[in-house]
Amino acid sequence: MRNTFINVLIEEAKKDDRICLITPDMGYSVVENFQTLFPDRFFNVGIAEQNAVGVAAGLALSGKIVYVYSIVPFVTMRCFEQIRVDVAYMNTNVRLIGIGAGLSYGPAGATHHSIEDIAIMRALPNMTVCCPGDPVEVKEIIKQSVLYNGPMYIRLGKNGEPNIHPENQKIEIGKGIKMTEGDDLMLITTSNMLEQGQLLVKELLNEGKRATLISMPTIKPFDSEIVIESLKNHTVIYTLEEHSKIGGLGSAVAEVIAENGLGIKLKRIGINDEFTHKIGSQNYLRKKLIFDNVEIR
Protein backbone atom coordinates (compact mmCIF):
# COMPACT_ATOMS: atom_id res chain seq x y z
CA MET A 1 0.00 0.00 0.00
CA ARG A 2 2.79 2.45 0.80
CA ASN A 3 4.30 2.10 -2.69
CA THR A 4 0.91 2.76 -4.24
CA PHE A 5 0.54 5.82 -2.00
CA ILE A 6 3.82 7.42 -3.07
CA ASN A 7 3.36 6.57 -6.76
CA VAL A 8 -0.12 8.11 -6.85
CA LEU A 9 1.05 11.14 -4.85
CA ILE A 10 3.86 11.77 -7.35
CA GLU A 11 1.43 11.65 -10.27
CA GLU A 12 -0.93 14.06 -8.50
CA ALA A 13 1.96 16.37 -7.53
CA LYS A 14 2.93 16.67 -11.21
CA LYS A 15 -0.52 18.15 -11.84
CA ASP A 16 -0.94 20.23 -8.66
CA ASP A 17 1.95 22.27 -7.28
CA ARG A 18 0.15 22.79 -3.96
CA ILE A 19 0.98 19.22 -2.89
CA CYS A 20 3.76 18.92 -0.28
CA LEU A 21 5.23 15.94 1.59
CA ILE A 22 6.66 16.08 5.11
CA THR A 23 8.43 13.29 6.94
CA PRO A 24 9.84 13.22 10.47
CA ASP A 25 12.92 11.35 9.22
CA MET A 26 10.96 8.30 8.01
CA GLY A 27 10.18 6.62 4.72
CA TYR A 28 13.60 5.82 3.33
CA SER A 29 13.34 3.66 0.18
CA VAL A 30 9.81 5.10 -0.28
CA VAL A 31 9.92 8.91 -0.47
CA GLU A 32 13.15 9.51 -2.42
CA ASN A 33 11.49 9.80 -5.83
CA PHE A 34 9.17 12.51 -4.54
CA GLN A 35 12.15 14.31 -2.97
CA THR A 36 14.10 14.17 -6.26
CA LEU A 37 11.21 15.37 -8.44
CA PHE A 38 9.92 18.06 -6.06
CA PRO A 39 12.80 19.19 -3.81
CA ASP A 40 11.02 22.46 -2.95
CA ARG A 41 7.93 20.57 -1.78
CA PHE A 42 9.63 17.92 0.34
CA PHE A 43 10.56 18.54 3.97
CA ASN A 44 12.38 16.24 6.38
CA VAL A 45 11.91 17.95 9.74
CA GLY A 46 13.90 15.37 11.69
CA ILE A 47 12.64 13.05 14.41
CA ALA A 48 10.16 15.66 15.65
CA GLU A 49 6.59 14.61 14.89
CA GLN A 50 5.02 17.49 16.82
CA ASN A 51 7.03 19.92 14.70
CA ALA A 52 6.09 18.03 11.51
CA VAL A 53 2.39 18.50 12.23
CA GLY A 54 2.87 22.17 13.16
CA VAL A 55 4.76 22.85 9.93
CA ALA A 56 2.10 20.95 7.96
CA ALA A 57 -0.69 23.03 9.49
CA GLY A 58 1.17 26.26 8.67
CA LEU A 59 1.70 25.21 5.06
CA ALA A 60 -1.93 24.15 4.77
CA LEU A 61 -3.11 27.51 6.10
CA SER A 62 -1.04 29.16 3.35
CA GLY A 63 -2.90 27.17 0.69
CA LYS A 64 -0.87 23.98 0.40
CA ILE A 65 -2.16 20.39 0.50
CA VAL A 66 0.18 18.65 2.91
CA TYR A 67 0.85 14.95 3.47
CA VAL A 68 2.71 13.91 6.65
CA TYR A 69 4.24 10.44 6.34
CA SER A 70 5.35 8.23 9.25
CA ILE A 71 4.67 5.01 11.17
CA VAL A 72 1.16 4.97 12.63
CA PRO A 73 1.86 5.44 16.37
CA PHE A 74 4.27 8.30 15.68
CA VAL A 75 2.02 10.24 13.30
CA THR A 76 -1.08 9.85 15.48
CA MET A 77 -0.28 9.50 19.20
CA ARG A 78 3.10 11.21 19.67
CA CYS A 79 1.75 14.44 18.19
CA PHE A 80 -1.90 14.08 19.18
CA GLU A 81 -2.25 17.52 20.78
CA GLN A 82 -0.82 19.22 17.67
CA ILE A 83 -3.21 17.20 15.50
CA ARG A 84 -6.15 18.14 17.70
CA VAL A 85 -5.40 21.87 17.86
CA ASP A 86 -3.42 22.73 14.69
CA VAL A 87 -5.05 20.28 12.28
CA ALA A 88 -8.54 19.28 13.46
CA TYR A 89 -9.60 22.45 15.29
CA MET A 90 -8.21 24.65 12.52
CA ASN A 91 -9.82 22.37 9.90
CA THR A 92 -6.68 22.40 7.78
CA ASN A 93 -5.98 20.42 4.61
CA VAL A 94 -3.42 18.15 6.26
CA ARG A 95 -3.34 14.44 5.42
CA LEU A 96 -1.75 12.23 8.05
CA ILE A 97 -0.39 9.10 6.34
CA GLY A 98 0.09 6.31 8.87
CA ILE A 99 2.18 3.33 7.73
CA GLY A 100 2.00 -0.07 9.43
CA ALA A 101 -1.67 -0.72 10.10
CA GLY A 102 -2.42 -2.95 13.06
CA LEU A 103 0.32 -5.49 13.68
CA SER A 104 2.36 -4.80 10.53
CA TYR A 105 5.37 -3.97 12.69
CA GLY A 106 4.87 -7.09 14.80
CA PRO A 107 8.56 -7.85 15.50
CA ALA A 108 9.15 -4.26 16.72
CA GLY A 109 6.84 -4.76 19.69
CA ALA A 110 3.94 -2.86 21.23
CA THR A 111 5.52 0.57 20.71
CA HIS A 112 5.08 0.10 16.95
CA HIS A 113 1.70 -1.67 16.96
CA SER A 114 -1.23 0.46 15.82
CA ILE A 115 -4.24 -0.80 17.71
CA GLU A 116 -5.74 2.47 19.02
CA ASP A 117 -5.29 4.86 16.10
CA ILE A 118 -8.73 4.53 14.52
CA ALA A 119 -10.39 5.16 17.89
CA ILE A 120 -8.52 8.36 18.70
CA MET A 121 -8.67 9.77 15.18
CA ARG A 122 -12.42 9.21 14.75
CA ALA A 123 -13.02 11.03 18.04
CA LEU A 124 -11.62 14.28 16.62
CA PRO A 125 -14.18 16.71 15.13
CA ASN A 126 -13.56 17.56 11.44
CA MET A 127 -11.26 14.53 10.98
CA THR A 128 -12.00 12.08 8.14
CA VAL A 129 -10.62 8.58 8.80
CA CYS A 130 -9.77 6.32 5.85
CA CYS A 131 -8.57 2.73 6.22
CA PRO A 132 -8.15 1.27 2.72
CA GLY A 133 -8.11 -2.51 2.39
CA ASP A 134 -5.96 -2.97 -0.68
CA PRO A 135 -3.84 -0.94 -3.15
CA VAL A 136 -6.87 -0.25 -5.36
CA GLU A 137 -8.64 1.45 -2.45
CA VAL A 138 -5.40 3.31 -1.61
CA LYS A 139 -5.09 4.64 -5.16
CA GLU A 140 -8.61 6.06 -5.29
CA ILE A 141 -8.53 7.52 -1.78
CA ILE A 142 -5.22 9.31 -2.38
CA LYS A 143 -6.47 10.68 -5.71
CA GLN A 144 -9.68 11.94 -4.09
CA SER A 145 -7.80 13.30 -1.06
CA VAL A 146 -6.19 16.01 -3.20
CA LEU A 147 -9.51 17.82 -3.63
CA TYR A 148 -11.05 16.74 -0.31
CA ASN A 149 -11.80 19.55 2.11
CA GLY A 150 -10.55 19.24 5.69
CA PRO A 151 -8.08 17.08 7.61
CA MET A 152 -7.69 13.37 6.92
CA TYR A 153 -6.06 10.38 8.57
CA ILE A 154 -5.20 7.60 6.09
CA ARG A 155 -4.09 4.25 7.58
CA LEU A 156 -1.95 2.06 5.30
CA GLY A 157 -0.42 -1.40 5.43
CA LYS A 158 3.23 -1.97 4.57
CA ASN A 159 3.69 -5.65 3.83
CA GLY A 160 2.95 -5.94 0.12
CA GLU A 161 -0.81 -6.30 0.37
CA PRO A 162 -2.35 -7.72 -2.85
CA ASN A 163 -5.04 -6.17 -5.01
CA ILE A 164 -8.43 -7.51 -3.95
CA HIS A 165 -10.66 -5.29 -6.09
CA PRO A 166 -10.53 -5.03 -9.90
CA GLU A 167 -8.83 -1.85 -11.13
CA ASN A 168 -12.17 -0.38 -12.24
CA GLN A 169 -13.85 -0.78 -8.83
CA LYS A 170 -15.85 2.32 -7.88
CA ILE A 171 -14.48 3.68 -4.60
CA GLU A 172 -15.65 6.85 -2.88
CA ILE A 173 -14.57 8.39 0.40
CA GLY A 174 -17.37 7.83 2.91
CA LYS A 175 -18.86 4.81 1.13
CA GLY A 176 -18.65 1.07 1.82
CA ILE A 177 -18.25 -1.56 -0.88
CA LYS A 178 -20.41 -4.69 -1.06
CA MET A 179 -18.19 -7.46 -2.47
CA THR A 180 -20.30 -10.59 -2.08
CA GLU A 181 -23.91 -11.21 -1.14
CA GLY A 182 -25.25 -14.15 0.85
CA ASP A 183 -28.08 -14.91 3.29
CA ASP A 184 -26.30 -16.77 6.10
CA LEU A 185 -24.27 -14.01 7.74
CA MET A 186 -22.65 -10.64 7.09
CA LEU A 187 -18.95 -9.84 7.52
CA ILE A 188 -17.62 -6.28 7.48
CA THR A 189 -13.88 -5.60 7.28
CA THR A 190 -11.70 -2.53 7.23
CA SER A 191 -8.08 -1.69 6.50
CA ASN A 192 -5.61 -4.53 6.03
CA MET A 193 -8.10 -7.24 7.06
CA LEU A 194 -9.90 -7.19 3.71
CA GLU A 195 -7.80 -10.08 2.39
CA GLN A 196 -8.51 -12.11 5.53
CA GLY A 197 -12.21 -11.35 5.19
CA GLN A 198 -12.23 -12.57 1.62
CA LEU A 199 -10.50 -15.82 2.67
CA LEU A 200 -13.05 -16.39 5.45
CA VAL A 201 -15.93 -15.95 3.01
CA LYS A 202 -14.37 -18.53 0.67
CA GLU A 203 -13.94 -20.98 3.57
CA LEU A 204 -17.57 -20.52 4.56
CA LEU A 205 -18.64 -21.13 0.96
CA ASN A 206 -16.76 -24.43 1.01
CA GLU A 207 -18.89 -25.34 4.03
CA GLY A 208 -22.06 -24.48 2.13
CA LYS A 209 -22.64 -21.07 3.70
CA ARG A 210 -22.99 -17.85 1.77
CA ALA A 211 -21.88 -14.60 3.37
CA THR A 212 -22.27 -10.96 2.52
CA LEU A 213 -18.85 -9.28 2.58
CA ILE A 214 -18.50 -5.52 2.90
CA SER A 215 -15.28 -3.50 2.81
CA MET A 216 -15.25 -0.23 4.73
CA PRO A 217 -12.38 1.93 3.44
CA THR A 218 -13.76 4.89 5.40
CA ILE A 219 -14.55 4.69 9.11
CA LYS A 220 -15.50 8.37 9.44
CA PRO A 221 -17.84 9.47 7.96
CA PHE A 222 -19.31 5.99 8.34
CA ASP A 223 -21.55 4.54 5.64
CA SER A 224 -24.52 3.63 7.82
CA GLU A 225 -26.80 3.17 4.82
CA ILE A 226 -24.96 0.15 3.41
CA VAL A 227 -25.02 -1.53 6.84
CA ILE A 228 -28.73 -0.90 7.42
CA GLU A 229 -29.70 -1.93 3.89
CA SER A 230 -27.59 -5.10 4.01
CA LEU A 231 -28.85 -6.14 7.45
CA LYS A 232 -32.37 -6.69 6.17
CA ASN A 233 -31.49 -10.21 5.07
CA HIS A 234 -29.33 -11.26 8.03
CA THR A 235 -29.64 -12.28 11.67
CA VAL A 236 -25.97 -12.04 12.63
CA ILE A 237 -23.18 -9.64 11.73
CA TYR A 238 -19.42 -9.94 12.27
CA THR A 239 -16.82 -7.17 12.13
CA LEU A 240 -13.15 -7.91 11.46
CA GLU A 241 -10.33 -5.46 12.14
CA GLU A 242 -6.66 -5.39 13.13
CA HIS A 243 -7.34 -2.87 15.89
CA SER A 244 -8.65 -2.82 19.43
CA LYS A 245 -12.28 -3.90 19.73
CA ILE A 246 -12.80 -0.54 21.43
CA GLY A 247 -13.40 2.47 19.23
CA GLY A 248 -12.82 1.04 15.77
CA LEU A 249 -14.96 -0.63 13.10
CA GLY A 250 -16.85 -2.84 15.57
CA SER A 251 -17.78 0.13 17.68
CA ALA A 252 -18.95 2.10 14.64
CA VAL A 253 -21.20 -0.78 13.54
CA ALA A 254 -22.52 -1.20 17.11
CA GLU A 255 -23.50 2.48 17.12
CA VAL A 256 -25.43 2.04 13.87
CA ILE A 257 -27.27 -1.01 15.24
CA ALA A 258 -28.13 0.68 18.56
CA GLU A 259 -29.08 4.08 17.20
CA ASN A 260 -31.40 2.54 14.61
CA GLY A 261 -32.97 -0.03 16.95
CA LEU A 262 -31.98 -2.90 14.68
CA GLY A 263 -31.70 -5.55 17.41
CA ILE A 264 -29.30 -7.86 15.55
CA LYS A 265 -26.56 -10.06 17.01
CA LEU A 266 -23.09 -8.50 16.61
CA LYS A 267 -19.73 -10.24 17.06
CA ARG A 268 -16.62 -8.07 17.02
CA ILE A 269 -13.40 -9.80 15.91
CA GLY A 270 -10.38 -7.74 16.82
CA ILE A 271 -7.78 -7.26 19.54
CA ASN A 272 -8.91 -7.48 23.16
CA ASP A 273 -8.40 -4.59 25.59
CA GLU A 274 -4.82 -5.45 26.46
CA PHE A 275 -1.22 -4.88 25.39
CA THR A 276 0.74 -7.85 24.19
CA HIS A 277 4.26 -8.81 25.20
CA LYS A 278 4.43 -11.35 22.39
CA ILE A 279 6.92 -10.67 19.58
CA GLY A 280 6.68 -12.13 16.11
CA SER A 281 5.51 -11.73 12.54
CA GLN A 282 2.21 -10.11 11.65
CA ASN A 283 0.65 -13.49 10.86
CA TYR A 284 1.89 -14.97 14.15
CA LEU A 285 0.39 -12.10 16.15
CA ARG A 286 -2.85 -12.22 14.20
CA LYS A 287 -3.29 -15.87 15.17
CA LYS A 288 -2.48 -15.17 18.83
CA LEU A 289 -4.36 -11.90 19.31
CA ILE A 290 -7.27 -11.97 16.84
CA PHE A 291 -8.15 -15.42 15.53
CA ASP A 292 -7.50 -17.54 18.64
CA ASN A 293 -10.81 -19.22 19.62
CA VAL A 294 -12.76 -17.34 16.95
CA GLU A 295 -15.58 -19.15 15.18
CA ILE A 296 -17.72 -17.66 12.45
CA ARG A 297 -20.91 -19.66 12.16
Buried (B, 14 or more C-beta within 10 A) or exposed (E): BBBBBBBBBBEBBEEEEBBBBBBBEBBEEBBEEBBEEBEEBBBBBEEBBBBBBBBBBBBBBEEBBBBBBBBBBBBBBBBBEBBBEBBBBBBBBBBBBBBBBBBBBBEBEBEBBBBBBBBBBBEBEBBBBBBBBBBBBBBBBBBBBBEBEBBBBBBBBBBEBEBBBEEEBEBEBBBBBBBBEBEBBBBBBBBBBBBBBBEBBEEBBEEEBEBBBBBBBBBBEBBBEBBEEBBEEBEBBBBBBBBBBBBBBBBBBBEBBEEEEBEBEBBBBBBEEEEBEEEBEBEBBBEBBBBEEEEBE
